[in-house]
Amino acid sequence: MKNNLHIVGCVVFLLAGIFVGCSKNVQQSGRVIFDDGSPVPCGTICFMNDTYQASGEIQSNGKFTIGSTRVNNGLLPGNYKVVIAGSHKVIGTGNEGQPLFEELVDGKFTDPDKTPLTAVVQGNNSKLEFKVEKFKK
């Protein structure tokens, strides 16, 4: 009986993987700006939910793109939390010689449990804009 449950569990997992794999991934692009309207000049933006996540690089003008024209590279349709980590130039080195960066974006936007940012992905969308607060020193 225990082995049958294990087999059923594996089959359900494989079928779920097939259906997720068949979903059409979409491209998302937009801008990340500070509350004063200036662009976040660099960093990473990540869309995440309980089952999937994808990220993209923030360019110097604040623009980002997640996904491309390649198959399975992008976001699955659904609701997402949006996490933004922005940092700028090396300001020194850490204890083990790693570079240290100046934080640009307030910490609440970098924490999946605290971020107020969300997005609903339904199809390709190029008009997303996220406003963040600057890091408080």
N, C-alpha and C positions, 0 to 999 in steps of 0.2 A: 504494500500500500504506500509506504514511504517513497519507494522508488518511482511509483506511478505519479505521485505528486511532484517529484523532482522533474520527471519527464514533461509533465503538463506545464510546469513553470518555465522550462527551457523553451517549449514550443511557443508559449505566449510571448516570451521575451523575443524570440526570433521573428514572430509575426509582427510585433510592434516595431522592430527594427526595419522590417521590409516596408511597412506603411510610412514610417518616418523618412526612410530613404527615398521613397517615391514622391514625397512632397516637393513642391517646387520652391527652391530657394530664390530669394529676391535680393536685389541690390538696394541699399539705403544710402543716401548721401544728404549732406546738409552742412550746417555751420554750428560752431560752438563759440559763444561770445560771453564776455563778462557783463555784469549788470550795468556797466557804463557804456556798453555798445562796442567796445574794442574787441578784436578777435583774440581768442586763446591761441597763442602762437605755436604751441607744440604740445604733444601728449598723446594719450590713447583714449578712445571712447569704446565702451563695451556694452552691448545689449545682452541681457541675461534673464533667463527664467528658470523654472525648476528642471527643465529637460534639455535646454539648448543655450549656447552662447556663441557670440561672434564679436570680433573687435576690428577696429581700424585705427589708422594713424591720423592725428590731427595735423594739418599742414600749417604753415606760417600765417596764412590768411584766415585761419579758423575753420577751414573746410575739411570735411572727412568723407570717405566712402567706405562702406562695408560691403564686401562682395564684389564680384566681377562677372564677366560673361561665362566663366568656367562653370561647369556643372557642379552642384553641391558646394559652391563657394558663395556664401551670403547668409541671409536670415530666413528661417522658416516663418510663415505667417503666425501671428500670435501677439500676446501682451508681454512686454519686457520692462524690466527695470533698466535704467541707463546709468552707468557709472563712468565718470570722467576723471582721469588722472592727468594733470598738466604739470610739467616741470620744465625748468629752463636752465641752461648752461651749468657747467661744472663749477662748484664753489669751493672745491677742495677734495680731499680724499679721506676715507674712513679708516678705522683701525687696521683693516687688512688690505689697504691700498685701493679699495673700490672707489670710483668717483662718487661724489655727493652732488646732488642737484638741488636747486632752489625750487621749493613748491610754489606753484602759481594759483592752484584751485583750492578753495576751502575744503577741508577734510570730509565734510558731510557728503560731498559729491563723489568721493572715492570709495565710500563704504556701501556695499550692496544693501545692508540693513538700514542705512540712514538716508540714502539718496532720495530726494523728492522727485527726481526725474523719471518719467515713464514714456513709453512709446507703444503704439498699436501698429503692428506691421501687417498690412493686408496685401500689398503688391509693391512694385517698384515705386519709390517715393524719393524725390530729390528736393523737397522743400522743408525738411526738418530743421528746426533751429532750437538749440538748447542754451539757456542763459544760466550762468553760474556766478558765484561770488568769488572774489579774489581771496587768496590765502591770508589769514590774519596772523601777523607776526607777533 
